[in-house]
Amino acid sequence: MRVLGIDPGLTRCGVGIVDISATRAASLVHVGVIRTPAELPLERRLLAIAEAIALALDEFAPHSVAIERVFAQQNLRTVMGTAQASGVALHLAAARGLTVGLHTPTEVKAAVTGYGAAEKRQVGTMVARILGLDEVPKPADAADALALAICHGWHADISPRAVQAALTPALTPAQQAWRAAEAGARKPSPKSVPKSVAAPRVTS
C-alpha cells in the first residue's frame, strides 16, 4: 500500500510518500516540503499548497492519505494555518476518492519510536532507520510527513482485497445514478406473455 503523509502548515507543509509491504516493511518513494512566503495573500498560499499536493497525488498515485490531526495550541494563528492547509489536503484526497487517516502527534510518535512523548530528533532518527536512509530527512516537516505515512500504513489493512478496494475510485451520487440508468437500459425488456386460454369443457 502506498501512503501519502502530509504534515500541514502554511509556511512549510511536509509531504512524504512510502510504500508499505505485506510484511509491514516501509520504503521511501518521495519526500519534500512545500514552502509559501508569509508576504503572499492567504488565498495564494493555499493555492500553491493545493497545486503541489495535487501534483504529488497525480504523479505518485497513493492508495490513501495520512494527515496530522489539528489540535489546540497557544498560538491561535499557527492552529488556523495548520487547519486551513489540512482542509486543502482533505478536499484533494476526497475529490480523488481516497481514504484519509487523521493521526495525532502522540499517536505517530508512539508508532514510530514506541514512545508517545518522543522529541522530533528521535522521530527523525527512527524514520531514517525504518526507511534505511543514510541521513535524517530535513527539515523536520519532511521527517514528520514520512512518520505520518508510516504510522498510517502500519495501522491500515493491507490485504489484497483492501488494496483493491482502495484502488477502486469512489463514485459520486451523480455517477452512481448514471451507472444505474445505464444498467437498466441494458436489461432486455420482458417478453409479452400471452393471456391464458381456457381449455374447452368436455362433457359426456
DRENDRENVO-110200 format. One record per atom (N, C-alpha, C): residue number from 1; residue in three letters; atom name; z, x, y. Coordinates in steps of 0.001 Angstrom, whole numbers. Layout:
(NUM "Ala" "CA" (Z X Y))
...
This chain:
(1 "Met" "N" (0 848 -1194))
(1 "Met" "CA" (0 0 0))
(1 "Met" "C" (0 880 1239))
(2 "Arg" "N" (-850 539 2181))
(2 "Arg" "CA" (-929 1273 3448))
(2 "Arg" "C" (-153 510 4519))
(3 "Val" "N" (746 1203 5206))
(3 "Val" "CA" (1620 573 6190))
(3 "Val" "C" (1454 1260 7540))
(4 "Leu" "N" (1299 455 8581))
(4 "Leu" "CA" (1279 953 9952))
(4 "Leu" "C" (2643 725 10570))
(5 "Gly" "N" (3308 1802 10953))
(5 "Gly" "CA" (4601 1714 11621))
(5 "Gly" "C" (4421 1868 13122))
(6 "Ile" "N" (5097 1023 13891))
(6 "Ile" "CA" (4989 1065 15348))
(6 "Ile" "C" (6382 1142 15952))
(7 "Asp" "N" (6615 2214 16713))
(7 "Asp" "CA" (7851 2364 17478))
(7 "Asp" "C" (7514 1956 18911))
(8 "Pro" "N" (7766 699 19285))
(8 "Pro" "CA" (7231 168 20541))
(8 "Pro" "C" (7886 758 21783))
(9 "Gly" "N" (7090 858 22827))
(9 "Gly" "CA" (7573 1342 24113))
(9 "Gly" "C" (6422 1357 25095))
(10 "Leu" "N" (6727 1260 26385))
(10 "Leu" "CA" (5678 1264 27396))
(10 "Leu" "C" (5208 2684 27714))
(11 "Thr" "N" (6133 3598 27933))
(11 "Thr" "CA" (5754 4968 28269))
(11 "Thr" "C" (5215 5707 27055))
(12 "Arg" "N" (5909 5556 25923))
(12 "Arg" "CA" (5470 6183 24667))
(12 "Arg" "C" (5626 5159 23554))
(13 "Cys" "N" (4527 4883 22863))
(13 "Cys" "CA" (4531 3950 21726))
(13 "Cys" "C" (4095 4736 20495))
(14 "Gly" "N" (5019 4965 19577))
(14 "Gly" "CA" (4700 5733 18383))
(14 "Gly" "C" (3903 4923 17376))
(15 "Val" "N" (2915 5570 16760))
(15 "Val" "CA" (2081 4929 15749))
(15 "Val" "C" (2001 5863 14542))
(16 "Gly" "N" (2429 5378 13383))
(16 "Gly" "CA" (2391 6188 12174))
(16 "Gly" "C" (1904 5372 10987))
(17 "Ile" "N" (998 5935 10207))
(17 "Ile" "CA" (430 5229 9061))
(17 "Ile" "C" (655 6059 7800))
(18 "Val" "N" (1189 5420 6772))
(18 "Val" "CA" (1446 6102 5496))
(18 "Val" "C" (919 5252 4346))
(19 "Asp" "N" (603 5921 3274))
(19 "Asp" "CA" (260 5260 2015))
(19 "Asp" "C" (1458 5372 1085))
(20 "Ile" "N" (1825 4260 453))
(20 "Ile" "CA" (2942 4222 -492))
(20 "Ile" "C" (2373 3934 -1872))
(21 "Ser" "N" (2627 4830 -2828))
(21 "Ser" "CA" (2105 4649 -4181))
(21 "Ser" "C" (3024 3746 -4995))
(22 "Ala" "N" (2583 3422 -6200))
(22 "Ala" "CA" (3384 2573 -7087))
(22 "Ala" "C" (4698 3251 -7468))
(23 "Thr" "N" (4748 4573 -7372))
(23 "Thr" "CA" (5982 5309 -7681))
(23 "Thr" "C" (6833 5533 -6438))
(24 "Arg" "N" (6466 4896 -5330))
(24 "Arg" "CA" (7160 4986 -4045))
(24 "Arg" "C" (6941 6323 -3355))
(25 "Ala" "N" (6011 7128 -3802))
(25 "Ala" "CA" (5684 8363 -3108))
(25 "Ala" "C" (4925 8016 -1833))
(26 "Ala" "N" (5258 8714 -742))
(26 "Ala" "CA" (4640 8436 552))
(26 "Ala" "C" (3774 9608 983))
(27 "Ser" "N" (2611 9301 1550))
(27 "Ser" "CA" (1716 10345 2050))
(27 "Ser" "C" (1224 9972 3434))
(28 "Leu" "N" (1049 10985 4275))
(28 "Leu" "CA" (639 10765 5656))
(28 "Leu" "C" (-847 10418 5739))
(29 "Val" "N" (-1157 9403 6542))
(29 "Val" "CA" (-2540 9025 6823))
(29 "Val" "C" (-2886 9359 8270))
(30 "His" "N" (-1996 8962 9193))
(30 "His" "CA" (-2264 9184 10618))
(30 "His" "C" (-956 9084 11385))
(31 "Val" "N" (-850 9852 12451))
(31 "Val" "CA" (309 9741 13335))
(31 "Val" "C" (-118 10089 14750))
(32 "Gly" "N" (473 9400 15717))
(32 "Gly" "CA" (150 9663 17109))
(32 "Gly" "C" (1076 8893 18034))
(33 "Val" "N" (901 9110 19318))
(33 "Val" "CA" (1708 8426 20324))
(33 "Val" "C" (781 7901 21414))
(34 "Ile" "N" (942 6624 21739))
(34 "Ile" "CA" (187 6009 22834))
(34 "Ile" "C" (1012 6170 24107))
(35 "Arg" "N" (429 6791 25123))
(35 "Arg" "CA" (1143 7032 26379))
(35 "Arg" "C" (484 6253 27505))
(36 "Thr" "N" (1315 5661 28357))
(36 "Thr" "CA" (805 4993 29554))
(36 "Thr" "C" (1635 5446 30751))
(37 "Pro" "N" (985 5780 31866))
(37 "Pro" "CA" (1723 6238 33055))
(37 "Pro" "C" (2467 5103 33740))
(38 "Ala" "N" (3642 5426 34257))
(38 "Ala" "CA" (4504 4413 34869))
(38 "Ala" "C" (3885 3807 36124))
(39 "Glu" "N" (2961 4532 36783))
(39 "Glu" "CA" (2397 4007 38027))
(39 "Glu" "C" (1350 2927 37802))
(40 "Leu" "N" (901 2748 36560))
(40 "Leu" "CA" (-71 1698 36272))
(40 "Leu" "C" (599 324 36321))
(41 "Pro" "N" (-145 -708 36733))
(41 "Pro" "CA" (419 -2070 36657))
(41 "Pro" "C" (768 -2420 35210))
(42 "Leu" "N" (1758 -3266 35050))
(42 "Leu" "CA" (2239 -3614 33716))
(42 "Leu" "C" (1119 -4125 32819))
(43 "Glu" "N" (254 -5003 33348))
(43 "Glu" "CA" (-788 -5581 32516))
(43 "Glu" "C" (-1782 -4520 32025))
(44 "Arg" "N" (-2011 -3493 32846))
(44 "Arg" "CA" (-2920 -2424 32435))
(44 "Arg" "C" (-2281 -1552 31358))
(45 "Arg" "N" (-981 -1348 31461))
(45 "Arg" "CA" (-274 -558 30438))
(45 "Arg" "C" (-301 -1287 29094))
(46 "Leu" "N" (-49 -2587 29133))
(46 "Leu" "CA" (-68 -3365 27898))
(46 "Leu" "C" (-1477 -3415 27302))
(47 "Leu" "N" (-2476 -3483 28164))
(47 "Leu" "CA" (-3854 -3479 27675))
(47 "Leu" "C" (-4182 -2170 26982))
(48 "Ala" "N" (-3757 -1050 27570))
(48 "Ala" "CA" (-4014 259 26961))
(48 "Ala" "C" (-3339 374 25598))
(49 "Ile" "N" (-2101 -128 25505))
(49 "Ile" "CA" (-1384 -104 24229))
(49 "Ile" "C" (-2093 -977 23206))
(50 "Ala" "N" (-2524 -2160 23634))
(50 "Ala" "CA" (-3207 -3081 22726))
(50 "Ala" "C" (-4498 -2477 22200))
(51 "Glu" "N" (-5264 -1852 23067))
(51 "Glu" "CA" (-6540 -1266 22644))
(51 "Glu" "C" (-6326 -131 21647))
(52 "Ala" "N" (-5301 681 21867))
(52 "Ala" "CA" (-5044 1801 20962))
(52 "Ala" "C" (-4549 1311 19598))
(53 "Ile" "N" (-3674 312 19590))
(53 "Ile" "CA" (-3184 -231 18322))
(53 "Ile" "C" (-4320 -917 17571))
(54 "Ala" "N" (-5157 -1666 18295))
(54 "Ala" "CA" (-6295 -2337 17664))
(54 "Ala" "C" (-7231 -1322 17024))
(55 "Leu" "N" (-7428 -193 17692))
(55 "Leu" "CA" (-8291 859 17148))
(55 "Leu" "C" (-7717 1391 15839))
(56 "Ala" "N" (-6398 1612 15808))
(56 "Ala" "CA" (-5762 2106 14582))
(56 "Ala" "C" (-5850 1076 13460))
(57 "Leu" "N" (-5670 -199 13790))
(57 "Leu" "CA" (-5758 -1257 12785))
(57 "Leu" "C" (-7159 -1334 12186))
(58 "Asp" "N" (-8155 -1238 13035))
(58 "Asp" "CA" (-9536 -1367 12558))
(58 "Asp" "C" (-10003 -113 11824))
(59 "Glu" "N" (-9555 1049 12266))
(59 "Glu" "CA" (-10014 2296 11650))
(59 "Glu" "C" (-9343 2570 10313))
(60 "Phe" "N" (-8045 2293 10211))
(60 "Phe" "CA" (-7304 2673 9014))
(60 "Phe" "C" (-6987 1502 8085))
(61 "Ala" "N" (-7208 270 8538))
(61 "Ala" "CA" (-7079 -939 7711))
(61 "Ala" "C" (-5780 -977 6905))
(62 "Pro" "N" (-4620 -1001 7572))
(62 "Pro" "CA" (-3361 -1106 6828))
(62 "Pro" "C" (-3208 -2470 6181))
(63 "His" "N" (-2367 -2531 5134))
(63 "His" "CA" (-2090 -3805 4466))
(63 "His" "C" (-982 -4585 5163))
(64 "Ser" "N" (-97 -3874 5852))
(64 "Ser" "CA" (992 -4538 6560))
(64 "Ser" "C" (1435 -3661 7726))
(65 "Val" "N" (2260 -4252 8595))
(65 "Val" "CA" (2705 -3580 9813))
(65 "Val" "C" (4228 -3629 9880))
(66 "Ala" "N" (4834 -2515 10271))
(66 "Ala" "CA" (6290 -2440 10446))
(66 "Ala" "C" (6580 -2116 11906))
(67 "Ile" "N" (7448 -2906 12528))
(67 "Ile" "CA" (7776 -2737 13944))
(67 "Ile" "C" (9289 -2671 14091))
(68 "Glu" "N" (9741 -1797 14985))
(68 "Glu" "CA" (11184 -1722 15221))
(68 "Glu" "C" (11653 -2996 15902))
(69 "Arg" "N" (12719 -3581 15362))
(69 "Arg" "CA" (13266 -4815 15937))
(69 "Arg" "C" (13947 -4502 17268))
(70 "Val" "N" (13618 -5300 18272))
(70 "Val" "CA" (14196 -5103 19596))
(70 "Val" "C" (15654 -5539 19587))
(71 "Phe" "N" (16510 -4700 20145))
(71 "Phe" "CA" (17920 -5059 20207))
(71 "Phe" "C" (18453 -4740 21599))
(72 "Ala" "N" (19574 -5362 21953))
(72 "Ala" "CA" (20111 -5243 23302))
(72 "Ala" "C" (20597 -3830 23583))
(73 "Gln" "N" (20302 -3353 24768))
(73 "Gln" "CA" (20799 -2082 25245))
(73 "Gln" "C" (21349 -2287 26651))
(74 "Gln" "N" (21981 -1239 27179))
(74 "Gln" "CA" (22484 -1352 28541))
(74 "Gln" "C" (21338 -1362 29547))
(75 "Asn" "N" (20267 -650 29261))
(75 "Asn" "CA" (19132 -571 30166))
(75 "Asn" "C" (18197 -1759 29916))
(76 "Leu" "N" (18325 -2792 30735))
(76 "Leu" "CA" (17532 -4005 30550))
(76 "Leu" "C" (16045 -3726 30708))
(77 "Arg" "N" (15693 -2813 31606))
(77 "Arg" "CA" (14282 -2501 31834))
(77 "Arg" "C" (13650 -1901 30580))
(78 "Thr" "N" (14391 -1041 29884))
(78 "Thr" "CA" (13887 -447 28646))
(78 "Thr" "C" (13690 -1512 27582))
(79 "Val" "N" (14634 -2433 27473))
(79 "Val" "CA" (14534 -3511 26493))
(79 "Val" "C" (13311 -4376 26773))
(80 "Met" "N" (13055 -4690 28033))
(80 "Met" "CA" (11919 -5523 28394))
(80 "Met" "C" (10606 -4845 28023))
(81 "Gly" "N" (10497 -3551 28325))
(81 "Gly" "CA" (9280 -2822 27990))
(81 "Gly" "C" (9052 -2763 26497))
(82 "Thr" "N" (10121 -2533 25756))
(82 "Thr" "CA" (10020 -2488 24297))
(82 "Thr" "C" (9600 -3840 23742))
(83 "Ala" "N" (10179 -4913 24275))
(83 "Ala" "CA" (9845 -6258 23804))
(83 "Ala" "C" (8396 -6608 24118))
(84 "Gln" "N" (7922 -6208 25279))
(84 "Gln" "CA" (6536 -6509 25652))
(84 "Gln" "C" (5557 -5761 24753))
(85 "Ala" "N" (5835 -4495 24477))
(85 "Ala" "CA" (4967 -3726 23580))
(85 "Ala" "C" (5019 -4295 22165))
(86 "Ser" "N" (6196 -4756 21744))
(86 "Ser" "CA" (6328 -5372 20421))
(86 "Ser" "C" (5488 -6638 20329))
(87 "Gly" "N" (5504 -7435 21401))
(87 "Gly" "CA" (4717 -8661 21406))
(87 "Gly" "C" (3236 -8386 21247))
(88 "Val" "N" (2754 -7333 21891))
(88 "Val" "CA" (1347 -6949 21756))
(88 "Val" "C" (1036 -6612 20301))
(89 "Ala" "N" (1893 -5806 19674))
(89 "Ala" "CA" (1678 -5401 18286))
(89 "Ala" "C" (1735 -6594 17340))
(90 "Leu" "N" (2683 -7502 17574))
(90 "Leu" "CA" (2804 -8695 16734))
(90 "Leu" "C" (1551 -9557 16833))
(91 "His" "N" (1035 -9709 18030))
(91 "His" "CA" (-172 -10518 18226))
(91 "His" "C" (-1367 -9912 17485))
(92 "Leu" "N" (-1543 -8605 17605))
(92 "Leu" "CA" (-2681 -7945 16961))
(92 "Leu" "C" (-2596 -8047 15437))
(93 "Ala" "N" (-1391 -7891 14899))
(93 "Ala" "CA" (-1222 -7998 13443))
(93 "Ala" "C" (-1501 -9424 12976))
(94 "Ala" "N" (-967 -10410 13695))
(94 "Ala" "CA" (-1162 -11813 13314))
(94 "Ala" "C" (-2634 -12203 13396))
(95 "Ala" "N" (-3349 -11688 14393))
(95 "Ala" "CA" (-4766 -12016 14552))
(95 "Ala" "C" (-5588 -11522 13375))
(96 "Arg" "N" (-5091 -10508 12677))
(96 "Arg" "CA" (-5792 -9959 11512))
(96 "Arg" "C" (-5217 -10463 10199))
(97 "Gly" "N" (-4273 -11397 10267))
(97 "Gly" "CA" (-3687 -11969 9061))
(97 "Gly" "C" (-2782 -11016 8312))
(98 "Leu" "N" (-2218 -10019 9007))
(98 "Leu" "CA" (-1364 -9031 8345))
(98 "Leu" "C" (94 -9469 8375))
(99 "Thr" "N" (823 -9147 7319))
(99 "Thr" "CA" (2261 -9402 7300))
(99 "Thr" "C" (2965 -8359 8163))
(100 "Val" "N" (4058 -8770 8792))
(100 "Val" "CA" (4801 -7888 9686))
(100 "Val" "C" (6257 -7829 9244))
(101 "Gly" "N" (6806 -6631 9200))
(101 "Gly" "CA" (8224 -6445 8915))
(101 "Gly" "C" (8925 -5900 10145))
(102 "Leu" "N" (10017 -6544 10559))
(102 "Leu" "CA" (10817 -6077 11688))
(102 "Leu" "C" (12065 -5399 11148))
(103 "His" "N" (12283 -4152 11513))
(103 "His" "CA" (13391 -3367 10962))
(103 "His" "C" (14230 -2782 12090))
(104 "Thr" "N" (15542 -2863 11939))
(104 "Thr" "CA" (16446 -2293 12932))
(104 "Thr" "C" (16502 -779 12762))
(105 "Pro" "N" (16868 -45 13815))
(105 "Pro" "CA" (17016 1402 13686))
(105 "Pro" "C" (18001 1799 12585))
(106 "Thr" "N" (19076 1036 12448))
(106 "Thr" "CA" (20063 1344 11406))
(106 "Thr" "C" (19458 1206 10017))
(107 "Glu" "N" (18665 163 9820))
(107 "Glu" "CA" (18008 -51 8528))
(107 "Glu" "C" (17047 1085 8208))
(108 "Val" "N" (16293 1514 9208))
(108 "Val" "CA" (15322 2592 8994))
(108 "Val" "C" (16029 3903 8690))
(109 "Lys" "N" (17061 4209 9447))
(109 "Lys" "CA" (17806 5447 9219))
(109 "Lys" "C" (18424 5476 7828))
(110 "Ala" "N" (18978 4335 7407))
(110 "Ala" "CA" (19594 4275 6081))
(110 "Ala" "C" (18557 4474 4985))
(111 "Ala" "N" (17362 3910 5177))
(111 "Ala" "CA" (16316 4028 4158))
(111 "Ala" "C" (15816 5457 4030))
(112 "Val" "N" (15674 6144 5163))
(112 "Val" "CA" (15057 7469 5164))
(112 "Val" "C" (16066 8588 4901))
(113 "Thr" "N" (17271 8453 5480))
(113 "Thr" "CA" (18259 9531 5352))
(113 "Thr" "C" (19438 9179 4457))
(114 "Gly" "N" (19606 7870 4162))
(114 "Gly" "CA" (20770 7448 3391))
(114 "Gly" "C" (21994 7215 4253))
(115 "Tyr" "N" (21831 7345 5575))
(115 "Tyr" "CA" (22958 7197 6493))
(115 "Tyr" "C" (22488 6420 7712))
(116 "Gly" "N" (23057 5232 7937))
(116 "Gly" "CA" (22602 4345 8991))
(116 "Gly" "C" (22854 4823 10406))
(117 "Ala" "N" (23723 5831 10575))
(117 "Ala" "CA" (24014 6346 11914))
(117 "Ala" "C" (23457 7755 12104))
(118 "Ala" "N" (22450 8105 11354))
(118 "Ala" "CA" (21868 9447 11441))
(118 "Ala" "C" (21257 9681 12818))
(119 "Glu" "N" (21203 10951 13230))
(119 "Glu" "CA" (20606 11306 14510))
(119 "Glu" "C" (19088 11391 14364))
(120 "Lys" "N" (18399 11327 15505))
(120 "Lys" "CA" (16941 11387 15486))
(120 "Lys" "C" (16447 12676 14820))
(121 "Arg" "N" (17150 13763 15040))
(121 "Arg" "CA" (16734 15027 14445))
(121 "Arg" "C" (16765 14944 12928))
(122 "Gln" "N" (17792 14294 12382))
(122 "Gln" "CA" (17884 14135 10934))
(122 "Gln" "C" (16767 13238 10399))
(123 "Val" "N" (16453 12183 11147))
(123 "Val" "CA" (15368 11280 10734))
(123 "Val" "C" (14056 12043 10685))
(124 "Gly" "N" (13767 12819 11725))
(124 "Gly" "CA" (12531 13595 11764))
(124 "Gly" "C" (12441 14590 10623))
(125 "Thr" "N" (13552 15247 10331))
(125 "Thr" "CA" (13568 16223 9241))
(125 "Thr" "C" (13282 15560 7906))
(126 "Met" "N" (13885 14394 7659))
(126 "Met" "CA" (13672 13704 6390))
(126 "Met" "C" (12255 13134 6298))
(127 "Val" "N" (11708 12681 7409))
(127 "Val" "CA" (10331 12187 7404))
(127 "Val" "C" (9383 13304 7002))
(128 "Ala" "N" (9586 14494 7575))
(128 "Ala" "CA" (8735 15633 7223))
(128 "Ala" "C" (8888 15994 5747))
(129 "Arg" "N" (10099 15918 5242))
(129 "Arg" "CA" (10337 16254 3839))
(129 "Arg" "C" (9704 15224 2911))
(130 "Ile" "N" (9864 13954 3239))
(130 "Ile" "CA" (9309 12886 2398))
(130 "Ile" "C" (7785 12975 2338))
(131 "Leu" "N" (7166 13285 3476))
(131 "Leu" "CA" (5704 13324 3549))
(131 "Leu" "C" (5129 14698 3206))
(132 "Gly" "N" (5998 15669 2951))
(132 "Gly" "CA" (5528 17004 2599))
(132 "Gly" "C" (4883 17736 3761))
(133 "Leu" "N" (5401 17537 4971))
(133 "Leu" "CA" (4837 18169 6165))
(133 "Leu" "C" (5537 19484 6452))
(134 "Asp" "N" (4798 20412 7027))
(134 "Asp" "CA" (5373 21707 7375))
(134 "Asp" "C" (6253 21628 8615))
(135 "Glu" "N" (5953 20666 9495))
(135 "Glu" "CA" (6708 20519 10728))
(135 "Glu" "C" (7108 19065 10938))
(136 "Val" "N" (8162 18889 11724))
(136 "Val" "CA" (8602 17540 12076))
(136 "Val" "C" (7619 16961 13093))
(137 "Pro" "N" (7112 15752 12875))
(137 "Pro" "CA" (6199 15148 13846))
(137 "Pro" "C" (6870 15003 15209))
(138 "Lys" "N" (6146 15367 16261))
(138 "Lys" "CA" (6673 15278 17623))
(138 "Lys" "C" (5680 14522 18496))
(139 "Pro" "N" (6230 13818 19515))
(139 "Pro" "CA" (7637 13650 19857))
(139 "Pro" "C" (8365 12752 18866))
(140 "Ala" "N" (9623 12452 19176))
(140 "Ala" "CA" (10451 11668 18256))
(140 "Ala" "C" (9862 10288 17992))
(141 "Asp" "N" (9110 9748 18953))
(141 "Asp" "CA" (8498 8424 18768))
(141 "Asp" "C" (7534 8423 17584))
(142 "Ala" "N" (6835 9545 17376))
(142 "Ala" "CA" (5902 9648 16251))
(142 "Ala" "C" (6656 9660 14932))
(143 "Ala" "N" (7734 10449 14873))
(143 "Ala" "CA" (8543 10501 13655))
(143 "Ala" "C" (9185 9151 13372))
(144 "Asp" "N" (9632 8462 14419))
(144 "Asp" "CA" (10251 7143 14237))
(144 "Asp" "C" (9247 6128 13690))
(145 "Ala" "N" (8006 6206 14162))
(145 "Ala" "CA" (6973 5290 13669))
(145 "Ala" "C" (6708 5522 12180))
(146 "Leu" "N" (6666 6789 11772))
(146 "Leu" "CA" (6473 7099 10356))
(146 "Leu" "C" (7672 6644 9534))
(147 "Ala" "N" (8874 6815 10087))
(147 "Ala" "CA" (10073 6360 9380))
(147 "Ala" "C" (10037 4851 9178))
(148 "Leu" "N" (9576 4112 10174))
(148 "Leu" "CA" (9436 2661 10046))
(148 "Leu" "C" (8470 2299 8927))
(149 "Ala" "N" (7331 3000 8889))
(149 "Ala" "CA" (6334 2716 7855))
(149 "Ala" "C" (6891 3021 6466))
(150 "Ile" "N" (7600 4124 6331))
(150 "Ile" "CA" (8188 4496 5035))
(150 "Ile" "C" (9219 3460 4611))
(151 "Cys" "N" (10103 3088 5531))
(151 "Cys" "CA" (11139 2087 5246))
(151 "Cys" "C" (10511 787 4769))
(152 "His" "N" (9497 326 5476))
(152 "His" "CA" (8853 -932 5106))
(152 "His" "C" (8164 -825 3754))
(153 "Gly" "N" (7472 286 3532))
(153 "Gly" "CA" (6777 474 2267))
(153 "Gly" "C" (7718 524 1084))
(154 "Trp" "N" (8868 1143 1263))
(154 "Trp" "CA" (9835 1238 167))
(154 "Trp" "C" (10492 -100 -137))
(155 "His" "N" (10525 -997 844))
(155 "His" "CA" (11131 -2312 629))
(155 "His" "C" (10105 -3358 212))
(156 "Ala" "N" (8822 -3032 314))
(156 "Ala" "CA" (7775 -4029 65))
(156 "Ala" "C" (7458 -4125 -1419))
(157 "Asp" "N" (6890 -5269 -1785))
(157 "Asp" "CA" (6369 -5476 -3135))
(157 "Asp" "C" (4980 -4851 -3181))
(158 "Ile" "N" (4806 -3780 -3953))
(158 "Ile" "CA" (3513 -3093 -4008))
(158 "Ile" "C" (2861 -3266 -5382))
(159 "Ser" "N" (3157 -4386 -6029))
(159 "Ser" "CA" (2468 -4700 -7275))
(159 "Ser" "C" (1003 -4999 -6974))
(160 "Pro" "N" (112 -4847 -7948))
(160 "Pro" "CA" (-1310 -5125 -7702))
(160 "Pro" "C" (-1557 -6505 -7124))
(161 "Arg" "N" (-824 -7516 -7601))
(161 "Arg" "CA" (-1019 -8875 -7097))
(161 "Arg" "C" (-640 -8966 -5626))
(162 "Ala" "N" (474 -8292 -5247))
(162 "Ala" "CA" (920 -8344 -3855))
(162 "Ala" "C" (-57 -7625 -2943))
(163 "Val" "N" (-573 -6487 -3394))
(163 "Val" "CA" (-1536 -5748 -2581))
(163 "Val" "C" (-2816 -6554 -2412))
(164 "Gln" "N" (-3270 -7215 -3479))
(164 "Gln" "CA" (-4474 -8035 -3380))
(164 "Gln" "C" (-4272 -9185 -2407))
(165 "Ala" "N" (-3074 -9770 -2440))
(165 "Ala" "CA" (-2775 -10854 -1502))
(165 "Ala" "C" (-2788 -10343 -69))
(166 "Ala" "N" (-2295 -9118 129))
(166 "Ala" "CA" (-2293 -8538 1473))
(166 "Ala" "C" (-3697 -8245 1951))
(167 "Leu" "N" (-4589 -7938 1018))
(167 "Leu" "CA" (-5977 -7646 1379))
(167 "Leu" "C" (-6766 -8908 1700))
(168 "Thr" "N" (-6277 -10066 1260))
(168 "Thr" "CA" (-6979 -11325 1500))
(168 "Thr" "C" (-6583 -11856 2859))
(169 "Pro" "N" (-7500 -11915 3810))
(169 "Pro" "CA" (-7137 -12357 5155))
(169 "Pro" "C" (-6704 -13812 5178))
(170 "Ala" "N" (-5714 -14105 6001))
(170 "Ala" "CA" (-5231 -15483 6132))
(170 "Ala" "C" (-6248 -16300 6929))
(171 "Leu" "N" (-6425 -17544 6527))
(171 "Leu" "CA" (-7369 -18428 7212))
(171 "Leu" "C" (-6650 -19227 8284))
(172 "Thr" "N" (-7318 -19402 9404))
(172 "Thr" "CA" (-6778 -20266 10445))
(172 "Thr" "C" (-6926 -21715 10001))
(173 "Pro" "N" (-6190 -22664 10614))
(173 "Pro" "CA" (-6355 -24079 10246))
(173 "Pro" "C" (-7799 -24545 10345))
(174 "Ala" "N" (-8526 -24091 11380))
(174 "Ala" "CA" (-9925 -24496 11529))
(174 "Ala" "C" (-10778 -23969 10376))
(175 "Gln" "N" (-10516 -22707 9977))
(175 "Gln" "CA" (-11267 -22127 8859))
(175 "Gln" "C" (-10959 -22853 7556))
(176 "Gln" "N" (-9674 -23230 7379))
(176 "Gln" "CA" (-9298 -23969 6176))
(176 "Gln" "C" (-10010 -25323 6127))
(177 "Ala" "N" (-10077 -26014 7272))
(177 "Ala" "CA" (-10753 -27312 7321))
(177 "Ala" "C" (-12245 -27155 7028))
(178 "Trp" "N" (-12857 -26094 7568))
(178 "Trp" "CA" (-14280 -25861 7335))
(178 "Trp" "C" (-14546 -25563 5865))
(179 "Arg" "N" (-13675 -24746 5253))
(179 "Arg" "CA" (-13855 -24426 3835))
(179 "Arg" "C" (-13708 -25685 2975))
(180 "Ala" "N" (-12734 -26533 3316))
(180 "Ala" "CA" (-12547 -27772 2553))
(180 "Ala" "C" (-13767 -28667 2690))
(181 "Ala" "N" (-14361 -28731 3902))
(181 "Ala" "CA" (-15549 -29564 4114))
(181 "Ala" "C" (-16733 -29026 3311))
(182 "Glu" "N" (-16866 -27697 3276))
(182 "Glu" "CA" (-17955 -27100 2501))
(182 "Glu" "C" (-17794 -27397 1013))
(183 "Ala" "N" (-16550 -27287 532))
(183 "Ala" "CA" (-16297 -27561 -884))
(183 "Ala" "C" (-16615 -29007 -1212))
(184 "Gly" "N" (-16287 -29928 -301))
(184 "Gly" "CA" (-16581 -31333 -529))
(184 "Gly" "C" (-18072 -31617 -540))
(185 "Ala" "N" (-18807 -30882 319))
(185 "Ala" "CA" (-20257 -31091 368))
(185 "Ala" "C" (-20946 -30600 -888))
(186 "Arg" "N" (-20350 -29604 -1538))
(186 "Arg" "CA" (-20964 -29039 -2741))
(186 "Arg" "C" (-20710 -29880 -3983))
(187 "Lys" "N" (-19739 -30791 -3933))
(187 "Lys" "CA" (-19416 -31601 -5109))
(187 "Lys" "C" (-20536 -32606 -5381))
(188 "Pro" "N" (-20957 -32750 -6631))
(188 "Pro" "CA" (-22006 -33735 -6936))
(188 "Pro" "C" (-21491 -35140 -6691))
(189 "Ser" "N" (-22386 -35987 -6158))
(189 "Ser" "CA" (-21985 -37364 -5912))
(189 "Ser" "C" (-21831 -38090 -7233))
(190 "Pro" "N" (-20840 -38946 -7357))
(190 "Pro" "CA" (-20620 -39649 -8627))
(190 "Pro" "C" (-21808 -40529 -8975))
(191 "Lys" "N" (-22234 -40505 -10237))
(191 "Lys" "CA" (-23354 -41326 -10691))
(191 "Lys" "C" (-22944 -42798 -10699))
(192 "Ser" "N" (-23935 -43648 -10364))
(192 "Ser" "CA" (-23642 -45080 -10361))
(192 "Ser" "C" (-23451 -45568 -11792))
(193 "Val" "N" (-22424 -46328 -11981))
(193 "Val" "CA" (-22098 -46835 -13309))
(193 "Val" "C" (-22580 -48275 -13407))
(194 "Pro" "N" (-23443 -48585 -14348))
(194 "Pro" "CA" (-23953 -49968 -14450))
(194 "Pro" "C" (-22833 -50934 -14768))
(195 "Lys" "N" (-22997 -52107 -14204))
(195 "Lys" "CA" (-21988 -53132 -14474))
(195 "Lys" "C" (-22035 -53511 -15956))
(196 "Ser" "N" (-20870 -53790 -16459))
(196 "Ser" "CA" (-20804 -54142 -17873))
(196 "Ser" "C" (-21463 -55498 -18099))
(197 "Val" "N" (-22170 -55606 -19167))
(197 "Val" "CA" (-22854 -56862 -19531))
(197 "Val" "C" (-22118 -57509 -20678))
(198 "Ala" "N" (-21759 -58746 -20517))
(198 "Ala" "CA" (-21007 -59416 -21572))
(198 "Ala" "C" (-21871 -59586 -22815))
(199 "Ala" "N" (-21332 -59314 -23941))
(199 "Ala" "CA" (-22092 -59470 -25197))
(199 "Ala" "C" (-22303 -60945 -25495))
(200 "Pro" "N" (-23459 -61322 -26032))
(200 "Pro" "CA" (-23707 -62740 -26322))
(200 "Pro" "C" (-22728 -63274 -27363))
(201 "Arg" "N" (-22308 -64493 -27131))
(201 "Arg" "CA" (-21351 -65098 -28071))
(201 "Arg" "C" (-22115 -65534 -29337))
(202 "Val" "N" (-21595 -65163 -30418))
(202 "Val" "CA" (-22219 -65544 -31709))
(202 "Val" "C" (-21430 -66696 -32310))
(203 "Thr" "N" (-22151 -67764 -32575))
(203 "Thr" "CA" (-21473 -68940 -33155))
(203 "Thr" "C" (-22038 -69201 -34525))
(204 "Ser" "N" (-21286 -69775 -35317))
(204 "Ser" "CA" (-21714 -70085 -36698))
(204 "Ser" "C" (-22494 -71349 -36707))
